[in-house]
Amino acid sequence: MGGNNLIGEDPVVVEVVLNAFMTLCDEAQAILVRSAYSTNIKERKDCSVWLLDSNGQPFCGGRFSGGQYNNSGYGPVGARILEKFGRDMAVGDIYVMNDPYLGGPTHLPDMSFLKPVFYEGDLICFVCNQGHWADVGGKAPAQGVVGDATEIYQEGIRVPPVALYKAGCLNKDVHEILLANMRGPYERAADIRAHTASLQVAERRVSELVDRYGADGLKRYMLALIRYSELRLQQAILDSPTGIWTAVDYLDDDLGSDVPLPIKVQISIEHQPDPRISVDFTGSGPTAKWGINVAGHGTKQMVVGVFRNLLVDDSVPINAGFLKPFTVILPDDSLVNAKLPAAVGARTETTYLIRDAILAAVMEVFPAKSRGPWHGVHGVGFSNHEGERYFIHYQTVGGGGGARTFKDGLDSVHEVLNLPVEPMELQYPIRGLRLEYIKDSEGAGKFRGGVGVRQDWEMLEDVYLATHSNRHKIPAPGINGGKPGSLSKLVLNYDSETPKELPRETTNYELKKGDVVTVFAGGGGGYGNPFDRSPEAVLKDVQDGKISLLRASDIYGVAIDPEALTIREIDTNALRRVRRAL
């Protein structure tokens, strides 16, 4: 950490305090994971914990929190709470919100809780957490991901910042309104208790730090962390080349249209007059008719998260200081800057392409940390109910990662955990039949894209299906001579005599007992000419069952003995000479 002349405090103490803040966030997240009812939180760890200072600025988060949707979007939420409740805030208050159009969460299932921490009447900071709930109402029990929703009102209940607890007492009116608008209210009540317990632990740990460093001292260290992140990012920008780079990626289409929707990005890095990064999305597609839209702060969160990984290491907290060197230009009423009442439930499809477009643009600038386009994820939801008791299961299936300039892409990768088959079968009337790599799905290249995955589920009773996905028409592209990955598809009863391919967005699609749903999540894009790939690497992929002998020969120009599974060097050299000449 930098010296006194940079951050204004003893850097050793600030480093100790930073790790204390991160550790308390990690502990609070562990409490949330172990206490929550929603499987997305307790099994998949789709949740996070972070801290805002007394001015509502984010200054730190947990080591295992954030991912693409980091705490950088919560400054407006903190400011709004201070404006709305400032004079009336008290010890024991907890505020809840989920409205993507007010900053913070990027779709309605991400319920967010914020608790002010006081010490002898002085507001020290806010402790905050967020978790992806199993249901927030809406037209279908699909965890807010309603494939055919055309406006946010169909996706669930919108909650502006409201007081769920005042002075430690539950606001029963707010509590009842929330639960009355959600399926499985007994489960959501348990989630509320988990969020509350998590915040209480975080509050206690902050109070212990105040006892050690004093209220004024701890506040100074918060400001020092914000300044530290800003300085580290500025230095990283100065260490990067200046220039302008562009890229574009595409969503398949909009509802009722065959026209691809572009995500276009222009990135500029400048050193003068101040270190700065500008990310311009001008030319990106218009607001979509269904929930693949992203509110503007969600796009900015993605930009910040990508460049954090490119420019600095995990020791630099994402916070208000990290935001300062960025200029993000967003066209009005677009995919990347949607306005109310546009649906945003399936915003994942677009945010991942935002990240891919940025990484593709700067791949040659930051080769050690960048990669080619990823295939993305497929959201699949199953639900039904008996009376008022619902089961709601939501799963995301990740395709192959994009190749890097020096290494293959990751096979079947995702940012959050999959739900293991054992708890899935224990809790839901669903049987996991298959989870396997898809042979020949990778984007070929000198370094190949990650291979895709096939996953099958059998319904043990009648069930309703909801889905959202991408890359059914436009695969993850290759870079610098690399080939695209395979396409995705969603099929009902694939291995039967009457398989049926399903659309990429569905809501309340009726499945019968015995039906099998299959997701094919394709591969990532490759990098470089496939004929430059090491024959030994091609052989290893054949031995591992990731590519076929025919693909090894036709696409990579590697002749392999089918019996001995060894490379025929003379035939390979001749084959590659002929293929290169074509």
Phi, psi and omega in degrees: 000148185296167184281180183302324185291347181261313185251356174079004180221165176299116185296331179293315179296318180298321177296318178297316180294319177304312181293329175294317177297314181297321181292320179293326175294318179297319179296316180295325177293320178298321176299316180297314181298318185281346185251339188288158176265322182299128183295331178299332178271307190285333181252320186262352177057039176274075184199168181202163178224139180207176186229140173245144178282183185292348175263004179086010180272133174293136179230346180194156174217178181282162179292333184248019182250155167109290186055222181287330183259080187272183186283358186296341181271003187265359175304312178299327179293315178300317179296321181293320179294318178297320180292320186279321189242359192318304184287338185260357181295144182214164175303132179095354177290146169220130180249146181232145177198161176210008188285113181296340182272006177245012184091167178083248182302152180252349166208166193297326181295344181278083181286132185240137182235136182228133184231121176287142178248124181247154173220112183052044177083357182261127177290118182269309183189183171243135168259137191221148171216163181216141177215148179276107183281156180290332179203142174226028180087206182095181188286346182211149178282078186226030178055038178080354181259085183259109190305323185253017177294134180254353174207159188296334181295337178277350187265348180147185181279132175269127182241109171287170178302116178227158181275111175277326174234138173236121180052037177086357181257133179295131173278095188297328180297311179296316180302315181291321178297316179300307185291330179291342182254013183229143175285147182064053185299329178296326177286318181293327175298322177293322176298319178301317180296324179293315177300318181296315179298319178301315181292326179295321177295315179299318179300317181296320180292323176297318179299323177295323177291324176296319177301327184276318188250350184084153183296312181295320179297316181295322178296322177297321180292326175299314178295324178296322178295320177297316178294320180300313180298318179298315182293319179297318179292318178301317179294321178296323177295318179296331179277355181260154177290150174273157178154184179231133181225147182228158174197163177213142172227168189226137162279150186306308184181181174255170176302130177071019182221153174251010184270123178298150179252116185278147165246104186250136183222139171236125184244131175233139176242127182233147175257336183236144000285340176224152176301128187205147173239128176247131179236113187248121181259017178303134183098355175288162188295162179288168176306131182277163181281346179232185198281031176270007180283159178232129171294151188306320182293332177293321176297318179295322176300318180295316179302311181298316181297319180296311184287335172300316180290328181284323194254330183225180179255181186290351179285349181263113182289140169285124181201192183298327178293326180294335182284334193298321182282006183257141164239119180244119183258120185238122176294143180294149175048054181235173176306324186263002181207058185291152178243152176306133014254030185303141177287143184225009187301322182260033184300343179305321181302324182274319182298324178293325176288328173302312179297316181297320180296318178298312182295322178296322181295321187251018185300320180280342180278320180236066188295332185287336185239356182263177178200170177279180183297134177274156178290326182101193184235161177239121178270128182228123180239138177237140182204160170188175180209156172234105189066232180269357182268119182252149159245135181223114181240127179235132182226144173243138183245118183269136175274192183287145177280157178288148178292155174257174181288348186225000189200154178295157173288160179285142179279130174041078188241153178207161182278331178247165183287151168285155172282119179302151186294329184295308177293331177297311182290332179289324188261336189231154178280058183224138178245128175281122183258326189204140170212104187211155175292148178264116181297140176065027181262349185289152169282116185292153178176176172305319167240120188280157170288162177294148179283154179276185186221148173248135178225132182241138175231136175257135179275128179266356171203175178297136188217153172258139183249139172227139183218158165209141181193176181216182178064030172278335182241324184242110184285170173295119187286155172274168182229141175055047179093355177286159182263156178289157174283178181282162177280164177258165173198159179234122189230138174264126178055055186302320185270009180270180177283345182229064178293151180226121177281131184261154177293161184284343176233121180223155175218130178054040175283126187280123174249144179259158176306130181097344176296148178239126177257130181238128173252129171252105177263118190287186185267166178276164181287149180269169179231125176085168182294128179301333179287350176267000180287141178302127177304327179295324178292322177296315179300317179300319178295323176295314180298327180276358179078016182272333173224158182269165175300321180296318180293323177302320181283309188287321187263323183257349180067036180242119179270124183236132177294121185291337181271307183277345186051054174233159182279132171269096190297316182296315179295322179296314180299318179293318181298318181290324176298316181294315183293323180293331182281345182286000000 
